[in-house]
Amino acid sequence: MFEINKNILSDDLSPYLQQHKDNPVNWQVWSKKTLEFAKQNKKPILLSIGYASCHWCHVMAHESFEDIETAKMMNQLFVNIKVDREERPDLDFIFQSSFQLFNQTGGGWPLTMFLDENGVPFMGGTYFPKETKHGLPSFREVLKKVSDAYKDQRENIIKQKDLIVKNLDLKKNSVLTQDLEPIIETSLSYLDPLNGGYKGAPKFPTFNLFETLLYFYNKSKNTKYLDPVNLILKQLCSKGIYDHVEGGISRYTVDENWIIPHFEKMLYDNVQFVLLLSKYCKINLEVYYKEKLEQTIEFLKKNFINKDGFLGSAFDADSDGKEGKYYVFNFDEIKDLENIEEYFEVKPEGNWEGKIILVEKEKASTQILEKLYEIRSKRNKPFFDDKTQLDLNCLWISSLVAANEILPSKGYLELAEIFFSMIEKKYIDNKIYHSYSNDIVFLEDYAFLINAPNDLYDKTLNFKYKNLANKISRETIEKFYLNDKNIFQKNPKENNDVFFRPIDIGDNTIPNGNAIMLINLIRLGMLDEAKKLSDSLNGYLNIYKNHMMTSLRAIDFFNNIKAGKNCNEQGCKIDEKN
């Protein structure tokens, strides 16, 4: 008999779900059994999505999910399901899209969605406080109102499914070819000319945009595309978002000046930071950027390797229950370090809650950095989410290949080959899967699993890599490609446990799988397949252009290849005779 009246998360491998195994909430996992129970008992579902290093996930857990009275309400009124967004990015994509549909604003984590008994969303939010504050209702108040609404309007809520599916479905126009540069021009108008990145706060690095701008610079040599990349990398490397002591960047900053970070360190940000820095250094080989590149790679090698030898997912923002405690300094700790004021902005009052977030004035000496690390090393490190994600580890390989061009003496190409041999042995020779569950895999896993050997082939000319990339591409088409839409869906066609068939064309934390597949197909010479996918993506551009930066450069790459130009995924030669 299916057991619903207890918390079952202790049996799950996800670090995020493990963090909630002792909650008095009767947490279930997303499964057909759980969904079937809700349907049979005509009970609404409370779906909570987050990840192990998420600060506000911790806050809501402490305030509400650890509270006995709140848990009683949840257990009485709902079937409660906890999901790790890094284990199930498809569910996160679907329900974040649903949140945006309902609220007409961007989502975030923790994501709190209310679903009908069939698993279809009808209302949602993000963080809810325990008590009413900051204009937000208390979580208990929300629970009661949603439960009452479902009891009173159950049939009408269930009938909304078709309307929700219709609104979530991708909209496509008939334009299959268009001038792409005006779309890039529009994106430039959204950028902060003083601080870099998009205007306003919070500030996210948005690597997909800047890699696309770099592509168009390589193609045109127009500095209007390069200048924003110059600016963003200067800010990322010098301000508080960068960890000047150990290397690597935080997820984002809460201010528009890149000074006050949300301290969690995500693998997906840092491998893309390495990739963008590497590509930029091919244009501007400043020692300063080479040093930041090397420091970040070495940080990842030293700190992100998990017990299986792959890279884990993230470091928490919190340690000892306090956000940023590991990373910030007290004035008294560092005031006596020789010449510290020459290198960093150091004031007795600090620059964040009385503490000092290091902001670089000029490149610090090795001695200063060693002393700062000595101080920090006495503290407890933040929690490390060690789960292996296949797509990110493949992206790491591509980043190492790119970095090797800038730092050839560091052996990064050899390291990339070692990592790929591990991936080949664990995944390609056995079964390709995303993370803990070998029954779950996504388009992005396949896309980056093809991209990595393509990159290795370009540098080694070892046909083993080209042959593997070709083989996996054929498998990807078979498993994910929708012939009626000329596009890849996010889940394998034979495995869909949600109410909606997810097709994702927009960049998120990593480049979009459809865009990467278009680049893969072009590089492998599968141009008939590439044309169909390129035309299909082009049809979405006018509607979703702000989210399709990687698709934009992929389509441009295809158009130039089709026109017979000498191009690669980084740009085209402009001095050739056409």
C-alpha positions in Angstrom: 0.0 0.0 0.0 1.2 3.5 -0.9 2.2 5.3 2.3 1.2 9.0 2.2 1.2 9.8 6.0 4.9 10.1 6.5 8.0 12.0 5.1 9.7 9.6 2.7 12.7 11.9 1.7 15.2 10.0 3.8 15.4 7.4 1.0 16.2 9.9 -1.7 19.8 10.7 -2.9 19.2 14.4 -3.6 21.1 16.6 -1.1 18.2 19.1 -1.3 15.6 16.5 -0.5 17.8 15.2 2.3 17.8 18.6 3.9 14.0 18.2 4.3 13.9 14.6 5.5 13.3 15.5 9.1 10.5 18.1 8.4 7.2 17.2 10.1 5.7 17.7 6.6 4.7 14.4 4.9 6.9 15.1 1.9 6.5 12.9 -1.1 8.6 12.7 -4.3 7.3 13.4 -7.8 6.2 10.0 -9.0 3.3 8.3 -10.8 2.2 6.8 -7.4 2.0 10.1 -5.7 0.1 11.7 -8.6 -2.3 8.7 -8.7 -3.0 9.0 -4.9 -3.9 12.7 -5.3 -6.2 11.8 -8.2 -8.0 9.0 -6.5 -8.5 11.0 -3.3 -9.4 14.2 -5.1 -6.8 16.1 -3.1 -4.9 19.2 -4.3 -1.1 19.1 -4.5 1.4 21.5 -2.9 4.6 21.4 -5.0 7.7 22.9 -3.5 10.7 23.3 -5.9 14.2 24.4 -4.8 17.8 23.4 -4.6 20.4 22.6 -1.9 22.3 25.9 -2.0 19.2 28.2 -2.2 19.2 30.7 0.7 15.5 31.6 0.6 14.7 27.9 0.4 16.4 27.5 3.7 14.5 30.5 5.1 11.1 29.1 4.2 12.1 25.6 5.4 13.1 27.0 8.8 10.1 29.3 9.1 7.3 27.0 7.8 8.4 23.4 6.9 10.0 22.9 10.3 7.0 24.4 12.1 4.7 21.7 13.6 1.4 23.7 13.2 2.2 24.7 9.6 3.1 21.1 8.8 -0.2 19.9 10.3 -2.1 22.2 7.9 -0.1 21.1 4.9 -0.6 17.4 5.8 -4.3 17.8 6.3 -5.1 19.9 3.2 -2.6 18.8 0.6 -0.5 16.1 -0.9 3.0 17.6 -0.4 5.7 17.0 -3.0 9.3 18.2 -2.8 11.4 18.5 -6.0 15.1 19.3 -6.6 15.2 21.6 -9.6 18.6 20.4 -10.5 17.4 16.8 -10.6 14.2 17.7 -12.5 14.8 20.8 -14.6 11.9 19.8 -16.8 9.5 20.2 -13.8 11.1 23.4 -12.9 10.7 24.7 -16.4 7.1 23.8 -16.6 6.1 25.2 -13.3 8.2 28.3 -13.5 6.5 28.9 -16.9 3.1 28.4 -15.1 4.1 30.8 -12.4 4.9 33.5 -15.0 1.6 32.8 -16.8 -0.4 33.3 -13.5 1.6 36.2 -12.1 2.9 38.0 -15.2 6.3 38.3 -13.6 9.5 36.2 -13.3 9.7 33.4 -10.8 12.4 32.1 -8.6 13.1 29.7 -5.7 11.7 28.4 -3.6 8.9 27.9 -6.1 5.6 27.1 -4.3 2.9 25.9 -6.7 -0.6 24.5 -6.1 -1.8 21.8 -8.4 -5.1 20.2 -8.9 -5.5 16.4 -8.3 -4.3 15.8 -11.9 -1.0 17.6 -11.4 -2.1 20.7 -13.3 -1.2 24.1 -11.7 -3.9 26.6 -10.8 -2.0 29.1 -8.5 1.5 29.7 -7.3 4.1 31.9 -5.6 7.7 31.8 -4.5 8.7 32.5 -0.9 5.9 32.9 1.6 6.8 34.2 5.1 5.5 32.5 8.2 3.8 35.8 9.3 2.4 38.5 7.1 5.1 41.0 6.2 6.5 43.1 3.3 3.1 43.0 1.6 3.2 39.2 1.5 0.5 37.0 3.2 1.5 34.5 5.7 2.0 31.0 4.5 -0.7 29.5 6.7 -3.2 32.1 5.3 -2.3 31.1 1.8 -2.7 27.4 2.6 -6.2 28.0 4.0 -7.4 30.2 1.1 -6.1 27.9 -1.6 -7.6 24.9 0.1 -11.0 26.6 0.5 -10.9 27.8 -3.1 -10.2 24.2 -4.3 -13.1 22.8 -2.2 -15.5 25.4 -3.5 -14.4 25.6 -7.1 -12.8 22.1 -7.7 -14.7 21.3 -11.0 -14.0 24.8 -12.5 -10.3 24.6 -11.5 -9.9 21.2 -13.1 -11.6 22.4 -16.3 -8.9 25.1 -16.7 -6.4 22.5 -17.9 -7.0 23.1 -21.6 -6.7 26.8 -21.2 -3.4 26.5 -19.2 -1.9 24.1 -21.8 -2.9 26.4 -24.6 -1.2 29.4 -22.9 1.9 27.5 -22.1 2.3 26.1 -25.6 4.9 27.9 -27.7 3.7 30.6 -30.0 5.2 30.7 -33.5 5.0 33.1 -36.3 5.4 32.5 -40.0 8.7 34.4 -40.4 11.3 31.8 -41.2 14.1 34.2 -42.4 14.9 37.6 -41.0 17.7 40.0 -40.4 19.1 39.0 -37.0 21.2 42.0 -36.2 18.3 44.3 -35.2 17.4 41.8 -32.5 21.0 42.2 -31.2 20.6 46.0 -31.4 17.5 45.8 -29.3 19.3 43.7 -26.6 22.1 46.4 -26.4 19.5 49.0 -25.4 18.7 47.0 -22.3 22.3 47.1 -21.0 23.7 49.3 -18.2 26.3 51.5 -19.8 27.9 52.3 -16.4 27.9 49.1 -14.5 27.5 46.5 -17.2 24.9 43.7 -17.5 21.2 44.4 -17.7 20.0 47.6 -16.2 18.8 47.7 -12.6 19.1 45.2 -9.8 19.5 42.3 -9.0 22.4 41.7 -11.4 22.9 38.4 -13.0 25.9 37.6 -15.3 23.6 36.4 -18.2 26.5 34.7 -20.0 24.3 33.6 -23.0 23.9 37.3 -24.0 27.6 38.2 -23.7 28.8 35.1 -25.5 26.4 36.0 -28.3 27.7 39.6 -28.4 31.2 38.2 -28.6 30.2 36.0 -31.6 28.8 39.0 -33.5 32.0 41.0 -32.7 34.1 38.2 -34.1 31.9 38.3 -37.2 31.7 42.0 -37.8 34.7 43.5 -35.7 32.2 46.2 -34.6 33.2 47.3 -31.1 29.6 48.1 -30.2 29.4 44.3 -29.6 32.7 44.0 -27.8 32.4 47.0 -25.4 29.6 45.5 -23.3 31.7 42.3 -23.0 34.7 44.4 -21.9 32.6 46.1 -19.3 30.9 43.0 -17.8 34.1 41.1 -17.5 35.8 44.0 -15.8 33.0 44.2 -13.3 32.8 40.4 -12.7 36.5 40.2 -12.1 36.9 43.2 -9.8 33.8 43.6 -7.8 32.2 41.7 -4.9 30.6 39.1 -7.0 34.1 37.6 -7.6 35.8 35.7 -4.8 39.2 37.4 -4.8 40.6 35.0 -2.2 39.8 31.7 -3.8 38.4 32.4 -7.3 35.0 31.9 -8.9 31.9 34.0 -8.9 28.6 34.1 -6.9 25.2 33.6 -8.5 24.2 37.3 -8.6 24.4 40.6 -6.7 21.4 42.3 -5.0 22.7 45.7 -6.0 23.4 47.2 -9.4 27.1 47.8 -8.8 28.1 44.1 -8.6 29.2 44.6 -5.0 26.8 42.6 -2.7 26.6 39.1 -3.9 24.0 36.4 -3.2 26.9 34.2 -2.0 26.0 30.8 -3.4 28.5 29.5 -6.0 26.9 27.6 -8.8 28.8 25.3 -11.2 26.8 26.5 -14.2 27.8 30.1 -13.6 31.5 29.3 -13.1 32.0 27.0 -16.1 30.3 29.6 -18.3 32.5 32.3 -16.7 35.6 30.3 -17.7 34.2 29.8 -21.2 33.5 33.5 -21.7 36.8 34.6 -20.2 38.6 32.2 -22.5 36.9 33.4 -25.6 37.5 37.0 -24.6 41.2 36.4 -23.9 41.6 35.3 -27.6 40.8 39.0 -28.3 42.3 40.7 -25.3 45.2 38.8 -23.8 45.6 40.9 -20.7 47.5 39.2 -17.9 44.8 40.3 -15.4 42.1 38.3 -17.2 44.4 35.3 -17.7 45.1 35.3 -13.9 41.3 35.4 -13.1 40.8 32.6 -15.6 43.4 30.4 -14.1 42.3 31.2 -10.5 38.7 30.2 -11.2 39.7 26.9 -13.0 42.0 26.0 -10.1 39.2 26.8 -7.6 36.8 24.5 -9.4 39.5 21.7 -9.6 40.2 22.0 -5.9 36.8 22.5 -4.5 34.1 21.1 -6.8 35.4 17.6 -7.3 33.0 15.1 -5.7 33.6 11.6 -4.5 33.1 10.2 -8.0 35.7 12.4 -9.5 33.2 14.6 -11.4 32.2 18.2 -10.6 29.4 18.7 -8.1 26.7 21.4 -8.4 27.0 24.2 -5.9 28.2 25.7 -2.7 25.6 27.2 -0.3 25.4 30.9 0.4 25.1 30.1 4.1 27.4 28.7 6.7 26.7 28.2 10.4 23.2 29.4 9.5 24.4 32.8 8.3 24.4 34.1 4.8 27.9 35.0 3.5 29.7 34.2 6.8 32.4 32.2 5.1 33.2 35.0 2.6 33.1 38.3 4.4 35.6 39.8 6.8 35.5 41.9 9.9 37.6 45.1 9.8 39.6 44.0 12.9 40.5 40.8 11.1 42.3 42.4 8.2 43.1 46.0 9.2 46.7 45.1 10.1 47.5 43.3 6.9 50.2 45.3 5.2 48.9 47.6 2.4 45.5 46.0 2.4 43.9 49.4 1.5 46.0 49.6 -1.7 44.4 46.4 -3.0 40.8 46.4 -1.6 38.2 48.9 -0.5 38.5 48.5 3.3 36.6 50.7 5.7 35.8 50.2 9.4 32.1 50.4 8.8 32.2 47.8 6.1 30.1 47.7 3.0 27.5 45.1 3.9 25.8 44.8 7.3 29.0 46.0 9.1 31.1 43.4 7.3 33.6 43.8 4.4 32.9 42.3 1.0 36.2 42.5 -0.9 36.1 44.9 -3.8 39.3 45.1 -5.8 41.1 48.4 -6.4 44.1 46.7 -8.0 45.4 43.1 -8.3 46.4 42.0 -4.9 49.7 40.5 -4.1 50.0 36.7 -3.6 51.1 37.4 0.0 47.9 39.3 0.8 45.7 36.7 -0.7 47.5 33.9 1.2 46.9 35.8 4.5 43.2 36.4 3.7 42.8 32.7 2.9 44.5 31.8 6.2 41.9 33.8 8.0 39.1 32.3 6.0 40.3 28.7 6.3 39.6 28.7 10.0 35.9 29.0 9.3 33.4 26.3 8.5 32.8 26.0 4.7 29.3 26.3 3.3 27.5 23.1 2.4 28.5 21.5 -0.9 25.9 20.0 -3.1 28.0 17.2 -4.6 25.5 15.8 -7.2 26.9 15.2 -10.7 24.9 16.8 -13.5 25.9 15.4 -16.9 25.2 18.5 -18.9 27.3 20.8 -16.6 30.2 18.3 -16.6 30.2 18.3 -20.4 30.1 22.1 -20.4 33.2 22.0 -18.1 35.0 19.9 -20.7 34.3 22.5 -23.4 35.4 25.3 -21.0 38.7 23.5 -20.4 39.3 23.1 -24.1 38.7 26.8 -24.6 40.9 27.8 -21.6 43.7 25.6 -23.0 44.2 28.0 -25.9 44.9 30.8 -23.4 46.9 28.8 -20.9 48.5 25.9 -22.9 51.1 25.1 -20.3 48.5 24.2 -17.7 47.5 20.9 -19.2 43.8 21.8 -19.5 43.3 20.0 -22.8 44.7 16.8 -21.2 42.4 17.3 -18.2 39.4 17.7 -20.6 40.3 14.4 -22.2 40.5 12.7 -18.8 37.1 14.0 -17.8 35.6 12.9 -21.1 37.0 9.4 -20.7 35.3 9.3 -17.3 32.0 10.4 -18.9 32.5 7.9 -21.7 33.0 5.0 -19.3 30.2 6.0 -16.9 27.5 7.2 -19.3 28.2 6.5 -23.0 29.3 2.9 -22.4 26.3 2.2 -20.1 23.4 4.5 -20.0 23.1 8.3 -20.5 21.2 10.0 -17.6 21.1 13.4 -16.0 22.0 12.9 -12.3 21.0 10.5 -9.5 18.2 8.7 -11.2 19.3 6.7 -14.2 15.8 6.8 -15.5 15.8 10.6 -16.1 17.6 12.4 -18.9 17.1 15.7 -20.8 17.9 17.2 -24.1 20.6 19.4 -22.5 22.5 16.3 -21.3 22.6 15.0 -24.9 23.3 18.4 -26.4 26.4 19.1 -24.3 27.4 15.5 -24.5 27.7 16.0 -28.3 29.3 19.5 -28.0 32.1 18.3 -25.7 33.6 15.7 -28.2 33.1 18.2 -31.0 35.3 20.6 -29.1 37.8 17.9 -28.4 38.0 16.8 -32.0 38.7 20.4 -33.1 41.8 20.5 -31.0 43.0 16.9 -31.2 41.8 15.7 -34.6 41.1 12.4 -33.0 38.2 10.9 -35.1 37.0 8.9 -32.1 35.4 12.1 -30.8 33.8 13.0 -34.1 32.4 9.5 -34.4 31.0 9.5 -30.9 29.4 13.0 -31.5 27.8 11.7 -34.7 26.5 8.5 -33.0 25.0 10.4 -30.1 23.4 13.0 -32.4 21.5 10.3 -34.2 20.3 8.9 -30.9 19.2 12.4 -29.8 17.1 12.8 -32.9 15.5 9.5 -32.3 14.7 10.2 -28.6 13.8 13.9 -28.6 13.0 15.2 -32.1 9.4 16.0 -32.9 9.0 15.7 -36.7 5.6 17.5 -36.7 7.2 20.6 -35.1 10.9 20.3 -36.4 12.1 20.9 -32.8 13.5 18.9 -29.9 11.4 18.5 -26.8 13.0 18.7 -23.3 12.1 15.1 -22.2 12.5 11.9 -24.1 9.4 11.3 -26.2 8.7 8.0 -24.4 9.0 9.3 -20.9 6.7 12.1 -19.8 5.1 12.1 -16.3 3.6 15.6 -16.5 0.5 17.2 -17.9 2.3 19.1 -20.6 4.9 18.2 -23.2 7.8 20.6 -22.5 9.5 22.3 -25.5 12.2 24.8 -24.3 13.7 27.3 -26.7 14.9 29.9 -24.2 18.2 30.2 -22.5 18.1 29.8 -18.7 21.0 29.1 -16.4 22.7 27.4 -19.3 22.4 27.7 -23.1 19.2 26.3 -24.6 19.4 22.7 -25.7 17.8 23.3 -29.1 20.3 26.0 -29.9 23.2 23.8 -28.9 21.8 21.0 -31.0 21.6 23.3 -34.0 25.3 24.2 -33.5 26.1 20.5 -33.1 24.3 19.5 -36.3 26.1 22.2 -38.3 29.5 21.1 -37.0 28.8 17.5 -37.9 27.7 18.4 -41.4 24.1 17.4 -40.9 22.8 20.4 -42.8 19.4 19.1 -43.9 18.5 18.5 -40.2 20.1 21.8 -39.2 18.0 23.7 -41.8 14.7 22.3 -40.4 15.7 23.2 -36.8 17.1 26.6 -37.8 13.9 27.5 -39.7 11.8 26.3 -36.7 13.7 28.4 -34.2 13.7 31.4 -36.5 9.9 31.3 -36.4 10.0 31.9 -32.6 12.5 34.7 -32.6 10.1 37.7 -32.9 8.1 36.5 -29.9 10.8 35.0 -27.6 13.9 37.0 -28.8 14.8 38.3 -25.3 15.3 34.7 -24.1 16.9 33.2 -27.3 20.4 34.6 -27.4 22.1 31.3 -28.0 19.6 30.5 -30.7 20.3 33.8 -32.4 24.0 33.0 -32.9 23.2 29.4 -33.8 20.9 30.6 -36.5 23.3 33.2 -37.8 26.1 30.5 -37.8 23.9 28.3 -40.0 22.9 31.1 -42.3 26.6 31.9 -42.9 27.5 28.3 -43.4 24.7 27.9 -45.9 26.0 31.0 -47.7 29.4 29.4 -48.1 31.3 31.6 -45.6 34.2 30.5 -43.6 32.7 30.3 -40.1 32.7 28.4 -36.9 30.6 28.7 -33.7 32.7 31.6 -32.5 32.2 33.8 -35.6 33.0 34.2 -39.3 36.0 35.5 -41.1 35.2 38.9 -42.5 38.1 39.3 -44.9 37.2 36.5 -47.3 36.0 36.9 -50.9 32.4 35.9 -51.2 
